[in-house]
Amino acid sequence: MSLVVTDTLEDERVEFTADGDVTLYVCGLTVSDDPHLGHARLWFHADVLHRWLEHLGYDVRHVENVTDVNEKITARVGEREEWTEERDVAETFTARTFEAMRGLNLLRAEVYPRVTEHVPEILDLVETLVEKGYAYESNGSVYFDVTTFDDYGTLSNQDVEELEAQGEPDERSEKRHPADFALWKAGGVSETAARDHAKHDHGDAVPEGETWESPWGEGRPGWHVECSAMSTTHLGDTLDIHMGGRDLVFPHHENEIAQSTAATGEEFVRHWLHVGLLAMEGEKMSSSIGNFWTVPDALDELGVNAVRTFYAGAAYRSEQALTEETIAEAEERWDRLSRAHERAVDALDSVDAHAKTVDEGLRRAVADARDDFETAMNDDLNLREATAALLRLTDAVNRHVDAEPPYDYRGLREAVEAFEELGGDVLGLQFETPTDGDVDLAGDVVELVLDVREAEREAGNYERADELRDALRDVGVEIEDGPDGATYRFE
């Protein structure tokens, strides 16, 4: 079965096609605040798409931009003593963004282009659009004339004559059509925009942000033109996949299509994939309204595997709710996967695993898991069903290990490889196998604490025993009491 994806432009499921390398462009962050789990949902799905395409044999050229020019960034200048200009704020949150990406176990993009280093390419693109008659200058600003592009509104399925005005109110008198959008804005950030987005009182010293010289005077690039310039600079005129949040369909991606196609005369994107929003407390997770959970905080509390398993619980194209129930479900699914992997590794590496022992049920379960996983992934990246395929394999592994030895060495090896290849390489989960001396020492320490805990319980000091159990849990050691005593595992 070939990979099928839901293409926003076609408004239907289509077979994915690419010639040679796959070019993947992901709309990145405006680095004006800490990255949160809403941002990370797009990262995760782009990452899994990247991983799955490589699994299918494609070489993937993945580019994700960093928007480091924006009025929200400018508005934070002066909020801290060290933030004396727009770049200071941007650098702070760019660093935090990269740190969050690494914490989430994302594959690195080929490059993370920043707006500030692509102003020459942006100016070239704007000049081309003016020369071709798609754009016009007005009071030092340059606007794209949407009436000159026949397919404008196709991505978002809108009629150009029914569109509302784009841009700030002060632009309206400068534009020929209310839906025209800015490619280049004269001057710096307006005082109104800086104050509206500020998280502190600027007083009289309102920052204007960085500006650049242009053929139309000093100014700043428009938001939409930035992505067109960066994507085509690094990936060429036609992209195989352009991915972004559902909220970017209009106006951002609609405008990208218009300006890119008008400038090059080529198809801009073959497949448009849009990721649904993450809702927290019934509202879209957003920095602007303050209902967000930062990536570092979530990783500290849940761990990378539970976070990634959570995201795998819903289709990329649909919205997803972050609740106590959905988090608990994700933690339970990851616990089942990691326990089964650990048990399979332990049995595989034991003297009870034999070369001539055959468990046809286990081997068939591995084959079925691989087939079901591949079918689910090719079915529009159906991650929930792909995860379910691995969970069914956990049941087969547990049945095999729970039975009396000898164990099927080959069957267990195939199961471990399936967990690590499909769950690890494709879903990006991090299975750990305690093999080094540090882990052995940690195990000795845990067992010592468990001996003390058992002594406290025998003495009737149950509150102290519970405190020791909770302390171990806080450092990543899960305790399970059973009829034969306590067992533990590293989270």
DOLUMVEX-833631 format. One record per residue (C-alpha): y, x, z. Coordinates in pm, whole numbers, plus 32768, in hexadecimal, padded with zeros to 4 digits. Last residue first. Layout:
YXZ/...
//
This chain:
820484558D37/811385428DE5/7FD884998E62/7F4884558FB7/7E0F83DA9062/7DF0835291C3/7CA58310926F/7B4C829C91FF/7B9C81299225/7CDE815B9161/7E4B81B2919B/7F18820D9068/803283099083/812583548F66/81CC84AB8F74/831E84C68EC7/840185588FD1/84688403905B/82FE8392905D/82A484AF9148/83BA84469236/834582DD9224/81E2833E928B/8269841493A8/834682F69420/821E820A9411/815782F094F5/827D82FD95E7/8287818095F5/810E81729620/8106824D9757/7FBB81BB97D1/7F2583109820/7E3182E89700/7F5A829B9620/801283D49690/7EDD84A89652/7EBF841194F5/8029846B94AC/7FF385D19522/7EC585F1943C/7F9185559322/80A286579358/7FA1876E9339/7F1686CC91FF/807286C4916A/80A8883491B9/7F5E88969117/7FB687C98FE5/810488788FC8/804D89C58FD2/7F6989558EB8/809A88DE8DF6/81408A308E1C/7FFD8ADD8DB8/7FE98A368C67/7F0589258BE3/7F8C87D28C49/7F8687108AFD/80C4865A8AAB/80F5854789AD/825A852F8930/829883F98861/834A842B8714/82BB82F5866F/824083BC8542/81E3851685C7/818384A38726/80F28345870F/805C837485B7/800184E685C2/7FD485118739/7F1C83CB877A/7E4983F0863F/7DF4855B8691/7D8684F587EE/7CA683E6875B/7C0E84D3865B/7BC285CE876D/7B2584BC8840/7A4384508721/79E085B886D6/798886008841/78C684BF887B/789784BD89F2/775C85008ABC/77A984588BA5/779883008C49/788C81FD8BC6/79F181EC8C45/7A5382F98B49/79D7822A8A23/7A6B80E18A9B/7BB7818E8AE2/7BC282268985/7B7680D788E2/7C86802789A9/7D7F813A8959/7D31810887E6/7DA67FA18803/7EED8028888F/7F118109875E/7EF87FDD8674/7FEB7F1D8750/80E980358720/80D3800785A7/80F07E8F85D5/82317EBA869E/82AD7FC185AE/82A47EE78477/834E7FE88399/83857EF58276/820F7EC18246/81C4802D81F8/81CA8072836D/80E07F5183BA/7FE27FAF82AF/7FE78119831F/7FAD80BB848B/7E967FC88431/7DE080CF8365/7E0981DE846C/7DA280F68586/7C76807D84BF/7BFF81E28487/7C27823485F8/7B7680F2865F/7A5681408571/7A2B8292861B/7A2D81F28774/793580E28713/785081DB8665/783082A587A3/777483DE873B/76F484F4881F/768486218755/77AB8709879D/77C086B6890F/78E7866E89F5/7869867D8B5E/78D387E78B89/7A3A876A8B92/7B4D87A48A94/7B15865E89DB/7AF9859A8B20/7C48861D8B9F/7CEC85F08A4B/7C6E848A8A2C/7CE084368B8D/7E3984C48B48/7E5A84058A01/7DE682C48AA7/7EDC82F28BC3/7FFB833F8AD5/7FBD820F89FD/7F8E811A8B1C/80C0819E8BD3/818E81858A94/813280178A6D/81807FCD8BDD/82D1807B8BCA/83277FB48A92/82CA7E6A8B36/83997EC38C69/84C47F0C8B8A/849B7DC38AD1/84847D048C1C/85AB7DB18CC3/867A7D5C8B93/86FA7E0B8A5A/86E97D0C8942/86AB7D7187DA/874C7CF38699/867D7CF6855E/86777DEB8438/85D37F0584FD/84B27E288568/847B7E1586E1/83A27EC187E7/83C6801D8754/851A803787FD/8473800F8950/836D811588FD/8487820988AF/852D81C489FD/83E381D48ABB/839383228A18/84EA83BB8A55/84E983818BCB/854682408C7F/865182978D81/86D083E78D07/86A683828B9C/876D82448BD5/888683028C81/889284068B6C/889882F68A5C/89B582348AF7/897780CC8B5B/8A7C7FE18ACF/8B3B7EAB8B2A/8C997F448B22/8D407E5B8A28/8DB77F748943/8C84804C897A/8BA87F3D88E8/8A517EA4891F/8A5A7D56886D/8A587C41896D/89447B798A1B/89377C528B51/88EF7D7E8A73/88BE7D4988FF/885C7E5B880C/88CE7E2386A7/87F67E098572/87BC7F368493/88247F2B8327/87697FC58205/88117FE480AD/872D806E7F9C/879681087E4E/88F281727EBB/8A2781D97DF1/89C481777C90/8A95825A7BB2/8BF182377B17/8C62834B7C02/8DAC82CD7C8F/8D7781567C66/8C16816F7CF2/8C8E822B7E24/8DC281547E65/8D1380057E41/8BCD80607EEF/8C8180FB8018/8D5E7FC88037/8C347EE0805B/8BA37FD88151/8CD07FCF8236/8D4B7E698211/8C547DD6823C/8AF07E54825D/8B597F288388/8AF87E2C8496/898C7E44842B/89877FAF849A/894F80C0839C/8861814E829B/889F81C28136/87608216807D/871E82B87F2B/888283357F03/893283587DB4/8A6384387D7D/89D3856A7E29/894685AA7F84/8A3B86948035/8B87864E7F8E/8B1E84ED7F2F/8AE0848F809A/8C1B85338122/8D0F84A18025/8C7C83438033/8C71834E81AE/8DE183AE81CC/8E5B82A980D4/8E0D819081C6/8EE0820882EC/9021824F8232/909383B88228/91CC842782E7/9331846C8280/9437855881F6/94C08504809F/9434845D7F69/939F85967ECA/930785E58022/935C86B18157/928A8673828B/92BC85BC83D6/922885E28534/926184DA8639/93998413868A/939584398803/947A835A88D7/954B842789CB/962C83158A58/9530829A8B5A/93D282D28ADA/933181F48BE0/91B782148BDE/9087818A8B25/914A817C89DF/90D780A888B8/91FF7FBB88AD/92F780CF8906/928F81B187E6/927F808C86F2/93DD8016874E/946E8175873F/93EB819885DD/92F882B08590/939383B584AB/945D83A9836B/93F682FE8226/929882708219/91A082D48109/90828206807D/910380C38113/90627F7880B8/90C07E5F7FC9/904D7D0F8054/91AF7C818073/91F77CD47F05/931E7D9F7E85/93457E5B7FCD/947A7EEB8077/94E67DAA8127/938E7D8C81C2/937D7EEB824F/94457EA2838C/933C7DA583F7/922B7EB1840D/910F7EBC8314/905E7DB48243/90E17C5A81EE/8FE27B4381E2/8EF77B1880BD/8EEC79D17FFC/8F687A5C7EB1/8E707B7C7EC5/8D4A7A8B7EDC/8C4B7AFF7FDC/8ADA7B5C7FD7/8B007C8580C3/8A6F7D7A7FC7/8B037CC27E9A/8C677CAF7F20/8D027D8F7E14/8C297D887CDC/8D4A7D6F7BE5/8E157E907C71/8F807E797BFF/8FCE7D517CE2/8F7C7E277E13/90AC7F057DDA/906C80347EB8/91A380947F7A/926D81D67F96/937D820B8099/94C982BE8063/9591817C8047/949380E57F54/93AC81B27E77/92A4810E7D9C/912A81097D77/902980A77C71/90F8811F7B4A/901D82497AED/912883427B57/915382977CA8/8FDA82977CE6/8FC084087C88/90E2845F7D70/903283AD7E91/8EF0846D7E51/8FA285BD7E3E/905E856E7F81/8F17851F8033/8E7986617FB3/8FA1872C8039/8F90866C8187/8E2486CA81BA/8E3087AE82EC/8EEE86B283C3/8E018599835F/8CD3864583F4/8B8A86898341/8A4786868410/8950874D833A/87DF874A82DC/87AB865083F3/86EA86BD8524/85B685F68581/8603851E86AD/855D856987FD/8642847988BC/86CA85948992/872786558859/87F1852F87DB/88998504892E/89068671892E/898D864D87CC/8A58851E8838/8AD885CB896F/8B5486EF889E/8BFC860087AB/8C97855088D7/8D4B86848956/8DA0870587FA/8E4685BC879E/8F2085B788D5/8F97871C889C/8FC786D88727/90BF85BF876C/91AA869A8835/91F68702899C/90AD86928A33/908987A08B3F/915F86E28C3A/909785A78C0B/9116845B8B86/921985248AC4/917D84D38973/90A183A0899D/915F82CD889E/912483D48793/8FAC839B87A7/8FD182238786/90C9825D8669/8FBE831485A4/8F71846C8517/8E2F8507859E/8D3E842C84DC/8BF784EF84EB/8B1684BF83BE/899E84B083A0/88E4855C8284/87698553824F/86CA86068129/856185938141/843C863C8091/83458527804A/81D38537809B/819383E4813A/81AD84848293/8300850C822A/836E83A981D7/82E783398328/83AC843F83E9/84F583EF8339/84BD827A836E/846D82C384DB/85B083898500/8683827F8454/85EA817E8540/863282538671/879482AF860E/87EB814385C9/876C80E18722/8821820D87B7/89758178876A/891F80408830/888581188940/89D381C18982/8A8B82F28900/8BAD836089E0/8D0683118957/8DF283548833/8CFF8403874A/8CF88309862E/8B8483148600/8AA4834184D3/8A6282788399/890F82F98328/88D5838F81D1/877383C78154/872584848014/85B284807FC4/853385AF7F06/846E85707DC8/84BF842D7D12/84D7830D7E05/844F81AC7E19/843580B97F39/839B7F6C7EDC/84877E4C7F22/84AF7D488033/85D67C647FF5/87507C498000/876A7D347ED4/889A7DDB7F72/88047DCB80D0/86BB7E69806A/85997E10814E/84997F258125/833E7F438088/827B80898090/815680877FA1/800080008000/
//
